[in-house]
Amino acid sequence: MASPQPMGVTDILDSMFSLYRGNFRLFASICSVYYVIALAADLVNGLSALLLPSADDLSSIIGVGRLVFLVTSFVANLAMFAVIGTLFVGATQVYLVKRLTARAAFRQTKRRFWPFFVSGLLYGIVIIPLILLYRLGWDFPLALLCLGSDQLFLCEIYLPEIADYVIDYIFLLAAFCVGVRWIFCSLAAVFEEKSAVQSLKRSGELVKGGWWRVFGVVIGIFLLTSIILSILPMSWGLISGLTGDAQNGEEVPQEDVNLLDTLESLFALELPEPTSWRSFARYAIWSSLDYAIFCLILPVGVIGVTLVYFDLRIRKEGFDIEIHVTSEEA
């Protein structure tokens, strides 16, 4: 990559793919760690669902199945945190045109793991409740505010639903606002070596005055990765056709879904828990494909966020000059 300089939105979107292509082996090596751990955890869950009693069985061994699920989920999520942090380390070094191996990247992440982990945890503690409030809905008795019996009937029919949608999307907007403001906390933790709380503050400082631009670029990155990940439904259809089974031949009922349900459908599809060794084989095939595609696409988003981070630092702090001075001194 050329010397660091301010980039436009299209430059950022183009550069994240070129950096990924040029350093594919590094990013693939990093993601392979999560692939192996997450797939193993998923297969263990599938085996426990197949071999342990169903929920209708009151045997105490059900607790073992739940414990297996909790342990494997914890291990897989911890692995994801470690891999994402390592991807950020790799992306920063690639941007700065420095040679790095996957092993060295993991060593750097290990040194900064807990500030990175806690900052991400704080990020989730704020964002997840806002998303849940949006998804679960919010009943708001706006009809009580209506005055006069002539308007009360219309208020009871329409206004509560309207208010419900308005309040729901207020929560979603709040999640977007906070999410964009703190989106660089991971980079502040692993690259600038800030503490967890300082990482959140640092991210807010960088985004301040440029929220809409950051939001636009992040949405662009999200849409591009979504388009690529949309091959998942086609893959699922192909696998179902080859194995001769899709949801046991039953048509999946269409239900009302909100915005996040629609977006999530681009990222993940779930098979029912295996009930036979044949269904477990399908479960294993789909899981391996699901995690493989996810691991292939994950670095793209991480590189994109890293490019936006450096672009902001160049525009606000003259980071490109700092790099030139450092390289000359070296």
Residue, then its C-alpha position, 0 to 999 in steps of 0.5 A: m500500500a502507498s504511504p498513508q493519506p486521507m481516503g475517500v469512501t470509495d478508496i476505503l472500500d476498494s483498499m480493504f479488498s486489496l489489502y485483504r487479497g495481498n495478505f490473504r494468507l495472514f488473515a486466513s491463518i488468524c481466522s483458522v483458529y476461530y474456525v477450528i474452535a467454533l466448529a468443534a464447539d458446534l459439533v459437540n453441541g450437535l452430539s450432545a443434542l443427539l445423544l442426550p435426552s430431550a427436554d421432555d425427559l426429566s432426567s438430571i442429565i439434561g443439566v449436562g447438556r445445558l452445561v455442555f452448551l454453556v461451556t462450548s459457547f463460552v469457549a467459542n465466544l472467547a476465541m472470537f474475541a481473541v481472533i477479532g483482536t488479532l485481526f485488528v493487530g494484523a490489519t494495523q501492521v498491514y496498513l503500516v506496511k510491516r511484516l507480521t506472522a499470525r503467531a506474532a499477531f496472536r502474541q501481541t493480542k495476548r498482551r492487550f487481550w483484557p483491555f480489548f475484551v473489557s472494552g468490547l464487553l462494555y460496548g456490548i452491555v450498552i448496545i445489546p439492551l438497546i437492540l433488545l428493546y427495539r426487537l421486543g417492542w414497546d407498548f405505549p398507551l398513547a390513547l390515554l393522551c387523546l382528549g374527546s370521545d370523538q377522537l378516542f376510537l381512532c387513537e385506540i386503534y392507530l396511535p398505540e401502534i404508531a407510537d410503538y414503532v416510533i419508540d422502537y426505532i428510537f432505541l435502534l437509532a440510539a444503538f446506531c449512535v452509540g455503536v458508531r461512536w465507540i466503533f474504534c474502541s478495539l483499535a484504541a485498546v490493541f494499537e494505542e494500548k489504552s485501557a478499556v474505559q480510555s478506549l471508549k473515550r478515545s473512540g468518541e474523540l475520533v468520531k466527534g464531528g464526523w459521525w455521519r461520515v463514519f456511519g456512511v462508510v460503516i454502512g457501506i462496509f456492512l452492505l458489501t459484506s452482506i452481499i457476499l454473505s447472501i450466498l449463504p441461503m443459496s448454499w443452504g438450498l444447494i446442501s438441502g437439495l443434495t441431501g434431500d431434506a430441508q426442514n424435514g420437507e416442511e415449508v417454513p412459515q413466514e412471520d412478521v420480522n423486523l429490520l434486524d431479523t431481515l439483516e440477520s438472515l443474511f448472516a446466519l442460517e440455523l439447522p434444527e438440532p440433529t435427531s439422527w446420525r444422518s441429520f448430524a452429518r448434514y448439521a456438520i456439513w452446514s456448520s463447516l460451510d457456515y463458519a468457513i464463509f464467515c471466517l473468509i468475510l470477517p477480515v474484510g470488515v475488520i480491515g475496513v474499520t481499521l482504514v476508517y480509523f487511520d483515515l480519521r487520525i490522518r485528517k484530525e491528528g496528522f498521523d501520516i506526518e507522524i509515520h514519516v517522522t518515525s520512519e526517518e528516525a528509524 
